[in-house]
Amino acid sequence: MKFRVEVMPKEEVLDPQGVAVEKALKKMQFTDVAKVRIGKSIDIEVSGTDAAASMAKVKAMAEKLLCNSNVERFKVSQL
């Protein structure tokens, strides 16, 4: 089973990389850009046939390793 973990900075956390990209886009005449946030996407394939159990395992992976819960949030989806 394949899953995607999307990790993004929490809204209240400054995203310097997103700010830099936003400024660059505006300088390139993309003036309608309001806000840019940069995150990461991790694709994970796990063995097993129980979708709920596999989803729970991937969520545990995200909580323990892939996401810094102090400054980031994550979402897991099955592909």
C-alpha atoms as a printed R data frame, in Angstrom:
   type eleno elety resid chain resno      x      y       z
1  ATOM     1    CA   MET     A     1  0.000  0.000   0.000
2  ATOM     2    CA   LYS     A     2  1.236  3.461  -0.871
3  ATOM     3    CA   PHE     A     3  0.804  6.567   1.256
4  ATOM     4    CA   ARG     A     4  1.812 10.202   1.015
5  ATOM     5    CA   VAL     A     5  2.758 12.246   4.059
6  ATOM     6    CA   GLU     A     6  2.544 15.993   3.491
7  ATOM     7    CA   VAL     A     7  4.377 18.083   6.077
8  ATOM     8    CA   MET     A     8  3.851 21.847   6.290
9  ATOM     9    CA   PRO     A     9  4.902 24.530   8.744
10 ATOM    10    CA   LYS     A    10  2.149 25.499  11.162
11 ATOM    11    CA   GLU     A    11  0.419 28.762  10.216
12 ATOM    12    CA   GLU     A    12  1.793 30.590  13.248
13 ATOM    13    CA   VAL     A    13  5.398 29.628  12.392
14 ATOM    14    CA   LEU     A    14  7.489 31.870  10.150
15 ATOM    15    CA   ASP     A    15  8.408 30.183   6.847
16 ATOM    16    CA   PRO     A    16 11.534 32.020   5.598
17 ATOM    17    CA   GLN     A    17 11.827 29.839   2.491
18 ATOM    18    CA   GLY     A    18  8.204 30.546   1.593
19 ATOM    19    CA   VAL     A    19  8.732 34.282   2.127
20 ATOM    20    CA   ALA     A    20 11.801 34.236  -0.145
21 ATOM    21    CA   VAL     A    21  9.901 32.426  -2.909
22 ATOM    22    CA   GLU     A    22  6.937 34.788  -2.540
23 ATOM    23    CA   LYS     A    23  9.221 37.825  -2.946
24 ATOM    24    CA   ALA     A    24 10.965 36.273  -5.958
25 ATOM    25    CA   LEU     A    25  7.647 35.522  -7.661
26 ATOM    26    CA   LYS     A    26  6.468 39.090  -7.134
27 ATOM    27    CA   LYS     A    27  9.725 40.400  -8.617
28 ATOM    28    CA   MET     A    28  9.020 38.175 -11.627
29 ATOM    29    CA   GLN     A    29  5.719 40.047 -12.119
30 ATOM    30    CA   PHE     A    30  3.495 37.406 -10.504
31 ATOM    31    CA   THR     A    31  1.885 40.175  -8.491
32 ATOM    32    CA   ASP     A    32 -1.258 38.232  -7.567
33 ATOM    33    CA   VAL     A    33  0.697 35.862  -5.281
34 ATOM    34    CA   ALA     A    34 -0.634 36.413  -1.768
35 ATOM    35    CA   LYS     A    35  1.276 33.865   0.304
36 ATOM    36    CA   VAL     A    36  3.702 30.979  -0.211
37 ATOM    37    CA   ARG     A    37  4.337 28.160   2.274
38 ATOM    38    CA   ILE     A    38  6.944 25.503   1.530
39 ATOM    39    CA   GLY     A    39  6.695 21.972   2.900
40 ATOM    40    CA   LYS     A    40  7.724 18.473   2.017
41 ATOM    41    CA   SER     A    41  6.035 15.409   0.595
42 ATOM    42    CA   ILE     A    42  7.119 11.883   1.523
43 ATOM    43    CA   ASP     A    43  5.821  8.796  -0.295
44 ATOM    44    CA   ILE     A    44  5.908  5.578   1.706
45 ATOM    45    CA   GLU     A    45  5.048  2.079   0.574
46 ATOM    46    CA   VAL     A    46  4.229 -0.476   3.276
47 ATOM    47    CA   SER     A    47  3.433 -4.161   3.021
48 ATOM    48    CA   GLY     A    48  0.135 -5.438   4.315
49 ATOM    49    CA   THR     A    49 -3.486 -5.623   3.248
50 ATOM    50    CA   ASP     A    50 -5.253 -3.876   6.117
51 ATOM    51    CA   ALA     A    51 -5.624 -0.250   5.001
52 ATOM    52    CA   ALA     A    52 -6.590  1.079   8.439
53 ATOM    53    CA   ALA     A    53 -3.650 -0.609  10.186
54 ATOM    54    CA   SER     A    54 -1.223  0.554   7.496
55 ATOM    55    CA   MET     A    55 -2.551  4.111   7.736
56 ATOM    56    CA   ALA     A    56 -2.080  4.023  11.518
57 ATOM    57    CA   LYS     A    57  1.526  2.854  11.081
58 ATOM    58    CA   VAL     A    58  2.312  5.629   8.617
59 ATOM    59    CA   LYS     A    59  0.752  8.209  10.964
60 ATOM    60    CA   ALA     A    60  2.974  6.877  13.750
61 ATOM    61    CA   MET     A    61  6.005  7.239  11.452
62 ATOM    62    CA   ALA     A    62  5.052 10.835  10.740
63 ATOM    63    CA   GLU     A    63  4.534 11.660  14.413
64 ATOM    64    CA   LYS     A    64  7.787 10.024  15.547
65 ATOM    65    CA   LEU     A    65 10.189 10.956  12.756
66 ATOM    66    CA   LEU     A    66  8.895 12.790   9.706
67 ATOM    67    CA   CYS     A    67  7.248 15.787  11.378
68 ATOM    68    CA   ASN     A    68  8.482 18.133  14.093
69 ATOM    69    CA   SER     A    69  5.161 18.631  15.869
70 ATOM    70    CA   ASN     A    70  6.387 21.811  17.567
71 ATOM    71    CA   VAL     A    71  6.512 23.723  14.286
72 ATOM    72    CA   GLU     A    72  4.933 21.470  11.633
73 ATOM    73    CA   ARG     A    73  1.676 19.702  10.907
74 ATOM    74    CA   PHE     A    74  1.144 16.678   8.681
75 ATOM    75    CA   LYS     A    75 -1.519 14.949   6.630
76 ATOM    76    CA   VAL     A    76 -1.467 11.324   5.477
77 ATOM    77    CA   SER     A    77 -3.351 10.130   2.411
78 ATOM    78    CA   GLN     A    78 -3.492  6.770   0.673
79 ATOM    79    CA   LEU     A    79 -2.368  6.763  -2.946
